[in-house]
Amino acid sequence: MKKILISGYHGFNNLGDEAILESILQILKQAASKKGHALAITVLSANPEKTVQNYADIKAISRTNLPLIISAIKNCDLFLSGGGSLLQDKTGYGLSTAYYLGLVFLARLFRKKIVLYAQGIGPITKKINRLLARWIINNADLVTVRDTASKKELLSMGIIRPPLRVTVDPAFCLQPSSSNTPQKAQNILSHSHLPPGKPLLGISVRSWQGERKFIHEIAKAADRLALALGTTTIFIPMFPKQDLPVSRYAASLMQQEAHVLEKELTPQEALFIFSRLDLLIGVRLHSLIFAAITGTPMVGIGYDPKVRSFINQLELNPIHKIESLQAGELFDHCLQVWREREIIKDKLQQTAAEYYRKSNSFGESVYRYFFGQEGQEGNRDALQ
């Protein structure tokens, strides 16, 4: 029995992080099955009951219950931190970095194997956080990141001891379900009373540093697209607690028809809904990742380096900076993407298929790195 403890931003109903967790669980179970191993997985969660309900054959404990956390660390064989943007001090008042590094430190204190898995690193600007990161991460057994920008950030902090590999976001392992999910998602769309036969413009927005000007610019661009292309606009909150209020506000600014998805979605439901979109304007990173998985043409708005890095990975047109966003430029960009949408769809489908294979094979190689031949854990040759 291999015991794995997973730490991340889980149980908060953030679609991106839930997609990451679902993918990591899928990868670990597939890898263990190929080795003939039994797995016992425990997840640190803000809502342990819901996490256990959402994912089969796992345990979950509160991410703030220190005695339970210490007990789980003591009993695990591998501590997995990730994925997602855990190590950054742009959100959470800069405390999230200290929290996640503290867990890694505890795992090292109890001499456990440690992997930072497919993380997006930075920006980390506070000196104390950079010092902590260098000291603690240099004692991990393996570090994997989801883009080259994250690798550069780690190297800039002096993190050079553990093996460091670049992969892709684990969410690319998700595939639209063939079960009853499409019907459930279709029911969600039906309840939104969308007019039939019109192109769908999806928009993912978020609040950002109290700034509202960019919301007005997005609403203006969406109105112009509705007039030019006949689109119906639907706002898709990726993190309802934060995104639903700003989505409602954006919809209220529009002169043309606009809808807001009020229901909380599972990653599978969200994938189906994204597959129905004709175009996406996305601020949240995982709205863009979901669009890529489903081959949906997209325009990205950069509030964070991770969004710019992802769009560069896809070799799409440059993104718009959130602080200088102009409705006219956004509208023109969307029209360009619309004209090229068939070419973009083909390109995204090819990229998504490549990333699906890469994420799966890399995840399995990480599993073999720690749980390969007995007595040979830590074999660098296992990493692809």
Secondary structure, 3 states (H helix, E strand, C coil): CEEEEEECCCCCCCHHHHHHHHHHHHHHHHHHHHHCCCEEEEEEECCHHHHHHHCCCCEEEECCCHHHHHHHHHHCCEEEEEEECCCCCCCHHHHHHHHHHHHHHHHHHCCCEEEEEEECCCCCCCHHHHHHHHHHHCCCCEEEECCHHHHHHHHHCCCCCCCEEECCCHHHHCCCCCCCHHHHHHHHHHHCCCCCCCCEEEEECCCECCECHHHHHHHHHHHHHHHHHCCEEEECCCCHHHHHHHHHHHHHHCCCCEEECCCCCCHHHHHHHHHCCCEEEECCHHHHHHHHHHCCCEEEEECCHHHHHHHHHHCCCCCEEHHHCCHHHHHHHHHHHHHCHHHHHHHHHHHHHHHHHHHHHHHHHHHHHHHCCCCCCCCHHHCC
